[in-house]
Amino acid sequence: MIPAIRSRMTKNLAQELGFDRCGIAAAQPVARQGYLRTWLDAGRAGSMQYLHRYFDQRVDPQVLLPGAQSVIVTALLYHAAPPHDDRQSENSRVDTEDPRGRVAMYAWGDDYHKVIKKKLFALVDRLRAEVDEPFDAKVCVDTAPILEREFAAAAGVGWIGKNTLVLDEVLGSYFFLGLVVTTLSLAPDEPATDHCGTCRACLDACPTDAFPAAYEMDATRCISYLTIEHRGDIPESLQSKMGDWVFGCDICQQVCPYNRKAPTTQEPRFAVREPGPTPRLHDLLKWTDEQYKDGLRGSAIKRATIDMLRRNARIALANATPGGV
């Protein structure tokens, strides 16, 4: 079976498994590895020390999987409308009687790691059943040391936008990436073309000025990093700019023109679940360890510890109410 036929078959199988997009990139070192090294050396990763490890694997899939020839890149939408009761106006979110925080959309449903991994392993199994030769494959969903966005751009799934997220003219940016690095020879797709143009919406909307320049993000100022990754105290100079976000942030996506008409997810496991898009801040502050474990079982929000969620809730409450906590 020639590589082009294998590629078409791979994309068809990915579509049957529910993926919204699939592209193929050659398993070659990324072109911007120098940028990554400079970004890390400048301290832009903050306390995410894990990003400094396995540098060679991150930039070269052949180090991650010896003999690798191709990288299969999939996209799965998580874009969802909030339930009616949670479609809070700006005024209702800051209601002093019942102040609420906000959760980034990607964490409204079940943990995407499990959802996507299950689909990718199924994709590999179906490929093994269809392809007439043995091959090795490594499934990568977020936690593996590989630069997903670079390979998504190389595979034509989308371009890396000015907010450093992968964008597509049709899908927008509310989607997860999943990769399969494989020794299977597949025909690569053309790289994606940048369509950001002169737009600065994402750069100008960021309340913490996390973008020192277009296509460059300083994680130490990003609300998503501060609420999800950063384990210590948050600088006071940033706290008042974090608004009511208690887990992640969607501001740079909310203002992106390509998300205005983006389709919604068809994945039932991404349906809104507790604690929902706008959890009550006083409830978060009063959570016990057991409530944290039970309430967030199977949720990506467990990336943040209970102490971090309480910290975030206190900051959001101070921002939402005249007298603070």
Secondary structure, 3 states (H helix, E strand, C coil): CCHHHHHHHHHHHHHHCCCCEEEEEECCCCCCHHHHHHHHHCCCCCCCHHHHCCHHHHHCHHHHCCCCCEEEEEEEECCCCCCHHHCCCHHHHCCCCCCECEECHHHCCCCHHHHHHHHHHHHHHHHHHHCCCCCCEEEECCCCCCCHHHHHHHCCCCEECCCCCEEECCCECCEEEEEEEECCCCCCCCCCCCCCCCCCHHHHHCCCCCCCECCECCHHHCHHHHHHHCCCCCCHHHHCCCCCEEECCCHHHHCCHHHCCCCCCCCHHHCCCCCCCCCEHHHHHHCCHHHHHHHCCCCHHHHCCHHHHHHHHHHHHHHHCCCCC
